[in-house]
C-alpha cells in the first residue's frame, strides 16, 4: 500500500483490493474506486466543496 496523499483538501487512499479512492479528511468516501492513483488525483484536483445551505432564523411570535 502507498502512503496517503493530500490533493485539494482530499485524501487519496489505496484500498486493500488495489483500487484508489478520494476521501474527505474525516475518512468519508467521496469518489471512486479508480484503477490508478493518477485518476484519483485528477478527480480530487477538480472537486469543490459546496457551502452549507442557508438557514433562515424563525421569528418567535410575541403574544
WOSUL-V161504 format. One record per backbone hydrogen bond with DSSP energy under -0.5 kcal/mol. CO is the residue of the C=O (numbers start at 0). NH is the residue of the N-H. If there is no record, write none. Layout:
CO_NH, CO_NH
This chain:
4_6, 4_11, 6_9, 9_6, 10_12, 10_22, 11_4, 12_14, 12_20, 14_17, 18_14, 19_32, 19_33, 20_12, 20_22, 21_29, 21_30, 22_10, 23_26, 27_23, 30_21, 33_19, 35_39, 36_40, 37_41, 38_42, 39_43, 40_44, 41_45, 42_45, 42_46, 58_60
